[in-house]
Amino acid sequence: MSNHFIEFLDSTTSKLPLECQKHFIAKNKLEVFFCDHLEYLLNKDQIKTYNQVKKRNWLIYQLYIDELKKIDHIINQGFEITLLKGICLVQDIYQDPSQRFLADIDLLLSPEEFVKMEEILLGLGYSKDIEDKWEANNFKTNFRKNIGPYELVIELHSRLFFMQNGVSFKKKRVEGYSSFYELDREDMLIHLMGHLGYQHTFISIHWLYDIYLFLLKYDQDLDWDYIKKSLEGLEQLNSARICLNSILAVFKLESKGLSYLRQSLFSKLAGLVMNSSFYLSTSDSYIRYYIVKHFTKDSLREALRYDYLWLKNRWAHE
């Protein structure tokens, strides 16, 4: 637990109007954290509501585990499905499943496994989202199912990033399953940083908290030479630098990786923009959001290419 994070949240939210504070907490999925560590900032109604969120988080986690067991039983063997992000972190770096909100379960599969998994999920009562895709998200598909009052979402991925550049990732089998794997620690960190910085431009501080807890547990044992080489191949050095800078700024944890990745002009400039008010608003502050979005790319060419693909998609639907 970072006392610095508690101090950061206290100093940035204690003077907010109630509705703004509630919006920030809900947007960043920090209900349980505030209940556990900043209860003195909450009113009675908030405490009651956030304790209900805690119970809901635990129930949702159990429902997802049940679904994974069903899928594993149907597949039995032969598949190597990689679990990503939240579901792996809950079982590793959090003390209790109720502490971490799970919006969905992310599964990485080969193209052949992808087709088979669609059939399995439809057979289990899931429905497939029909949505317009563009180059930056055409490798993901959501499936949804309601169990009582709860909606479960399973997102299938055919690759980790929309620009993977031929970079491969290492994985290991998840204990207790025959078909489920998870990324090795180095590749898990690469994915967490890329997902937060490169793909989503720091839109939620609870993802940054995930990375902080991960580094708190594993930072000194990670192979940073391997991480740096993979980031170079993915062209994600800047987003990783900015992520580690943010960990230092918000949690006062100086990762070993900072000495390996070294700062660039873009990562230094991002630090000037990403003050405490940035973390409070992120995408609500459009100018700063788009500045940081470009700083997370390793080159201006790459940033402009992403802009072109995004605008091309927007124009196609107007």
Backbone torsions as a table, in degrees:
resi	resn	phi	psi	omega
1	MET	NA	133.9	179.8
2	SER	-99.0	112.6	173.5
3	ASN	-62.8	-28.1	178.5
4	HIS	-65.2	-36.6	178.5
5	PHE	-67.2	-40.4	177.1
6	ILE	-61.1	-44.7	178.6
7	GLU	-63.9	-39.1	178.9
8	PHE	-62.2	-48.0	-179.6
9	LEU	-67.1	-37.9	177.8
10	ASP	-61.0	-50.9	-175.1
11	SER	-68.5	-29.5	-176.2
12	THR	-91.8	-20.2	-175.7
13	THR	-114.8	-18.7	-173.4
14	SER	-64.3	-27.8	-178.2
15	LYS	-99.0	3.3	178.8
16	LEU	-74.1	148.9	168.9
17	PRO	-58.7	150.7	-173.2
18	LEU	-53.1	-46.4	-177.1
19	GLU	-65.5	-35.8	176.7
20	CYS	-68.0	-40.5	177.6
21	GLN	-62.4	-45.6	180.0
22	LYS	-62.8	-39.2	178.0
23	HIS	-62.5	-45.2	179.8
24	PHE	-62.0	-45.6	-178.4
25	ILE	-63.1	-45.3	-178.6
26	ALA	-68.4	-43.4	-178.6
27	LYS	-61.1	-35.9	-177.2
28	ASN	-99.4	8.7	176.5
29	LYS	54.9	45.7	-176.7
30	LEU	-108.2	17.6	-177.2
31	GLU	-57.1	-47.1	-176.9
32	VAL	-69.7	-39.0	179.4
33	PHE	-61.3	-44.4	179.2
34	PHE	-65.1	-39.1	177.8
35	CYS	-61.8	-40.9	-175.2
36	ASP	-79.5	-31.2	-170.1
37	HIS	-127.5	-17.1	-176.5
38	LEU	-134.2	37.8	-176.3
39	GLU	-61.1	-28.2	-178.0
40	TYR	-66.6	-13.6	177.0
41	LEU	-90.0	-6.0	-172.6
42	LEU	-104.8	153.5	171.8
43	ASN	-91.8	175.4	-174.8
44	LYS	-61.8	-39.8	179.9
45	ASP	-65.1	-40.2	177.7
46	GLN	-63.8	-45.0	-179.8
47	ILE	-59.3	-43.8	179.0
48	LYS	-62.7	-46.4	-179.0
49	THR	-64.1	-43.7	-176.4
50	TYR	-71.2	-30.3	173.1
51	ASN	-67.5	-31.9	174.3
52	GLN	-68.0	-36.6	175.5
53	VAL	-61.3	-40.2	178.6
54	LYS	-59.5	-44.6	178.0
55	LYS	-65.5	-39.9	179.7
56	ARG	-63.3	-43.0	179.0
57	ASN	-56.8	-43.0	-179.6
58	TRP	-65.5	-44.1	-179.8
59	LEU	-64.3	-43.9	178.9
60	ILE	-60.5	-42.3	177.9
61	TYR	-59.0	-45.9	-179.8
62	GLN	-63.6	-38.3	178.3
63	LEU	-64.6	-41.1	178.7
64	TYR	-65.9	-40.0	177.7
65	ILE	-61.7	-41.9	176.7
66	ASP	-59.9	-41.6	179.8
67	GLU	-65.9	-40.5	178.1
68	LEU	-62.9	-38.9	178.6
69	LYS	-64.9	-40.0	177.2
70	LYS	-62.1	-46.2	-179.3
71	ILE	-62.9	-44.5	-179.4
72	ASP	-62.2	-37.9	179.2
73	HIS	-67.4	-40.4	-180.0
74	ILE	-67.0	-44.1	-178.4
75	ILE	-71.6	-42.4	-179.2
76	ASN	69.5	-71.9	179.8
77	GLN	-152.7	170.8	175.3
78	GLY	102.0	-24.7	177.7
79	PHE	-99.2	154.1	172.2
80	GLU	-128.0	82.0	-175.6
81	ILE	-92.3	127.6	-176.0
82	THR	-99.1	120.9	173.6
83	LEU	-76.9	139.2	-176.7
84	LEU	-122.2	152.2	166.5
85	LYS	57.1	-125.3	-164.1
86	GLY	-51.4	-47.4	-175.3
87	ILE	-63.8	-31.4	176.6
88	CYS	-74.0	-40.2	-176.8
89	LEU	-68.8	-38.5	-179.9
90	VAL	-55.9	-39.5	-175.2
91	GLN	-85.8	-2.3	-174.1
92	ASP	-119.9	-53.1	-169.4
93	ILE	-109.9	-4.3	177.1
94	TYR	-105.6	143.7	-178.4
95	GLN	-73.3	-27.4	-174.2
96	ASP	-148.4	138.0	179.8
97	PRO	-59.3	-24.0	-179.0
98	SER	-70.4	-14.3	-176.6
99	GLN	-80.7	-15.3	-173.7
100	ARG	-124.9	119.4	176.3
101	PHE	-69.5	134.9	175.2
102	LEU	-115.5	108.9	177.4
103	ALA	-77.7	-28.8	-177.9
104	ASP	-165.3	-179.2	169.5
105	ILE	-118.5	131.7	-180.0
106	ASP	-104.6	129.6	-179.4
107	LEU	-123.7	129.3	176.1
108	LEU	-100.6	126.7	-175.2
109	LEU	-137.3	160.2	170.7
110	SER	-74.4	163.1	178.7
111	PRO	-55.3	-38.5	179.5
112	GLU	-68.1	-43.1	178.4
113	GLU	-66.5	-32.7	-179.6
114	PHE	-57.9	-47.6	-179.1
115	VAL	-63.5	-45.2	-179.7
116	LYS	-64.8	-39.6	-179.3
117	MET	-66.0	-36.2	174.7
118	GLU	-55.8	-46.1	-179.9
119	GLU	-62.3	-41.8	-179.7
120	ILE	-64.1	-46.3	-177.7
121	LEU	-66.2	-40.7	176.8
122	LEU	-63.0	-37.6	177.4
123	GLY	-67.2	-25.5	178.5
124	LEU	-89.0	5.9	175.9
125	GLY	96.4	8.3	177.1
126	TYR	-81.2	152.1	172.6
127	SER	-113.2	147.1	-176.1
128	LYS	-92.0	130.1	176.0
129	ASP	-66.0	134.5	173.0
130	ILE	-105.7	110.5	-175.9
131	GLU	-145.6	154.0	176.5
132	ASP	-70.2	137.3	180.0
133	LYS	-115.4	153.1	170.6
134	TRP	-134.5	179.7	-168.1
135	GLU	-58.7	-28.2	-175.8
136	ALA	-86.6	-8.5	177.9
137	ASN	-140.0	18.4	-178.2
138	ASN	-80.1	7.0	178.6
139	PHE	-106.7	10.8	-177.9
140	LYS	-128.6	143.4	176.1
141	THR	-141.0	133.2	179.8
142	ASN	-97.4	143.9	173.0
143	PHE	-127.5	138.9	-173.7
144	ARG	-128.6	148.2	175.3
145	LYS	-151.3	139.8	175.5
146	ASN	-98.2	131.8	172.0
147	ILE	-123.0	104.5	-173.5
148	GLY	60.6	-130.3	-178.9
149	PRO	-83.9	0.8	-172.4
150	TYR	-106.9	137.4	174.0
151	GLU	-101.4	125.7	175.8
152	LEU	-101.3	139.4	-180.0
153	VAL	-128.4	127.3	174.0
154	ILE	-117.1	122.4	-178.6
155	GLU	-107.3	121.4	179.4
156	LEU	-93.3	135.0	178.6
157	HIS	-119.2	135.4	173.3
158	SER	-93.8	-12.4	171.7
159	ARG	-156.8	168.2	-176.7
160	LEU	-77.3	-43.3	-176.6
161	PHE	-130.5	155.0	-178.2
162	PHE	-69.3	-27.0	171.5
163	MET	-115.7	92.9	-176.4
164	GLN	-95.6	-17.8	171.6
165	ASN	54.0	31.8	176.7
166	GLY	76.0	4.5	179.4
167	VAL	-73.3	132.6	179.1
168	SER	-102.6	164.0	-175.7
169	PHE	-131.0	148.3	179.3
170	LYS	-95.1	149.2	-178.6
171	LYS	-145.9	167.1	179.6
172	LYS	-140.9	153.4	-177.9
173	ARG	-70.0	141.3	176.0
174	VAL	-82.7	127.0	-178.2
175	GLU	-58.8	134.1	177.5
176	GLY	95.7	-4.6	-179.6
177	TYR	-126.3	152.6	178.3
178	SER	-95.5	-22.7	-172.8
179	SER	-121.4	-5.7	-175.7
180	PHE	-102.6	136.6	178.5
181	TYR	-125.1	170.1	170.6
182	GLU	-138.5	157.1	179.5
183	LEU	-64.8	146.9	170.5
184	ASP	-60.4	162.8	-172.7
185	ARG	-56.1	-44.7	-178.3
186	GLU	-62.8	-45.2	-178.8
187	ASP	-72.1	-30.0	175.7
188	MET	-64.6	-43.2	178.2
189	LEU	-64.2	-42.6	177.5
190	ILE	-57.3	-43.4	-179.8
191	HIS	-68.7	-42.2	179.8
192	LEU	-61.7	-44.3	179.9
193	MET	-68.8	-41.1	179.1
194	GLY	-66.3	-38.3	178.8
195	HIS	-65.1	-44.2	-178.4
196	LEU	-73.5	-50.4	-172.5
197	GLY	-88.5	-55.1	-173.7
198	TYR	-71.0	-42.6	-174.6
199	GLN	-91.1	-36.9	-171.1
200	HIS	-122.3	7.2	171.0
201	THR	48.1	47.0	170.1
202	PHE	59.0	40.6	-175.5
203	ILE	-74.4	-15.7	-180.0
204	SER	-140.9	127.3	-176.8
205	ILE	-74.1	-16.7	179.4
206	HIS	-71.6	-25.0	172.6
207	TRP	-71.2	-34.1	175.1
208	LEU	-66.8	-36.1	176.8
209	TYR	-64.3	-38.4	173.8
210	ASP	-54.3	-49.0	-176.7
211	ILE	-66.1	-39.0	176.5
212	TYR	-58.6	-49.9	180.0
213	LEU	-62.0	-37.7	178.8
214	PHE	-64.1	-46.2	179.6
215	LEU	-68.4	-35.6	178.3
216	LEU	-58.2	-34.6	-178.0
217	LYS	-88.5	-35.7	-167.9
218	TYR	-121.5	-7.0	-168.9
219	ASP	-50.0	-47.4	-173.8
220	GLN	-71.5	-18.2	-176.5
221	ASP	-101.0	-1.8	-176.2
222	LEU	-78.1	149.2	175.9
223	ASP	-87.5	92.2	-174.4
224	TRP	-73.6	-23.8	173.8
225	ASP	-64.3	-43.8	177.6
226	TYR	-63.3	-43.5	-179.2
227	ILE	-61.5	-45.3	-179.4
228	LYS	-61.9	-43.8	-179.5
229	LYS	-62.8	-42.7	179.2
230	SER	-65.8	-41.4	178.8
231	LEU	-63.4	-37.6	176.5
232	GLU	-62.7	-42.9	178.9
233	GLY	-65.1	-35.5	180.0
234	LEU	-82.7	-9.9	-173.7
235	GLU	58.7	46.9	-179.1
236	GLN	-125.8	25.2	-180.0
237	LEU	-62.9	-43.5	-177.0
238	ASN	-64.5	-43.3	-179.4
239	SER	-64.1	-36.0	177.5
240	ALA	-68.8	-42.0	177.6
241	ARG	-59.2	-47.1	-178.2
242	ILE	-64.9	-36.6	178.1
243	CYS	-63.1	-47.4	-179.7
244	LEU	-67.3	-34.7	174.2
245	ASN	-62.3	-39.9	179.6
246	SER	-67.2	-38.1	176.2
247	ILE	-60.2	-41.4	178.3
248	LEU	-67.0	-42.3	-176.3
249	ALA	-68.9	-41.8	-173.2
250	VAL	-89.4	-39.1	-173.1
251	PHE	-110.3	-7.2	-178.5
252	LYS	60.6	32.5	175.1
253	LEU	-106.5	114.8	-180.0
254	GLU	-92.0	101.7	-177.4
255	SER	-68.7	147.6	174.2
256	LYS	-59.4	-27.9	-178.1
257	GLY	-64.8	-22.6	-179.3
258	LEU	-61.5	-35.1	-180.0
259	SER	-77.1	-20.5	178.8
260	TYR	-85.3	-40.4	-172.7
261	LEU	-86.8	-26.8	178.6
262	ARG	54.4	154.6	-173.1
263	GLN	-85.1	149.9	172.6
264	SER	-114.1	172.8	177.1
265	LEU	-60.0	-43.7	-179.0
266	PHE	-62.4	-44.0	-177.6
267	SER	-68.6	-33.7	176.6
268	LYS	-67.7	-42.6	179.6
269	LEU	-65.9	-36.4	178.5
270	ALA	-61.3	-36.6	179.5
271	GLY	-62.5	-28.0	178.6
272	LEU	-74.7	-26.3	-176.9
273	VAL	-90.0	-33.3	-171.0
274	MET	-89.8	68.8	174.8
275	ASN	-87.6	-173.6	-175.1
276	SER	-61.6	-34.7	-180.0
277	SER	-68.7	-26.6	175.7
278	PHE	-63.4	-44.6	-179.2
279	TYR	-67.5	-25.8	177.6
280	LEU	-72.8	-32.9	-172.1
281	SER	-113.8	-34.7	-175.1
282	THR	40.0	-111.9	-172.8
283	SER	-66.6	-12.5	175.2
284	ASP	-71.9	-21.2	176.4
285	SER	-103.8	87.5	-165.4
286	TYR	-63.1	-39.1	-176.9
287	ILE	-64.3	-50.8	179.4
288	ARG	-64.0	-38.3	179.2
289	TYR	-57.8	-47.6	-177.4
290	TYR	-73.7	-28.6	173.5
291	ILE	-64.0	-50.4	-179.9
292	VAL	-64.0	-37.4	178.7
293	LYS	-55.1	-40.3	178.8
294	HIS	-76.3	-33.3	178.8
295	PHE	-66.5	-24.8	-179.4
296	THR	-74.9	-10.4	178.7
297	LYS	-89.2	149.0	-174.9
298	ASP	-79.3	-12.5	178.5
299	SER	-152.0	155.6	176.3
300	LEU	-63.0	-36.7	178.3
301	ARG	-58.0	-45.2	-179.5
302	GLU	-65.7	-41.2	179.5
303	ALA	-63.6	-43.6	-179.6
304	LEU	-68.4	-34.3	177.4
305	ARG	-63.8	-41.8	177.6
306	TYR	-62.7	-42.4	177.8
307	ASP	-58.9	-44.3	-178.4
308	TYR	-62.2	-44.5	-179.7
309	LEU	-64.6	-39.2	179.2
310	TRP	-66.7	-45.8	179.9
311	LEU	-66.1	-38.4	177.6
312	LYS	-58.5	-42.0	178.2
313	ASN	-66.2	-43.3	179.6
314	ARG	-61.4	-46.0	-178.6
315	TRP	-63.0	-34.7	-177.4
316	ALA	-67.1	-19.6	-175.8
317	HIS	-113.6	15.9	177.0
318	GLU	-105.5	NA	NA
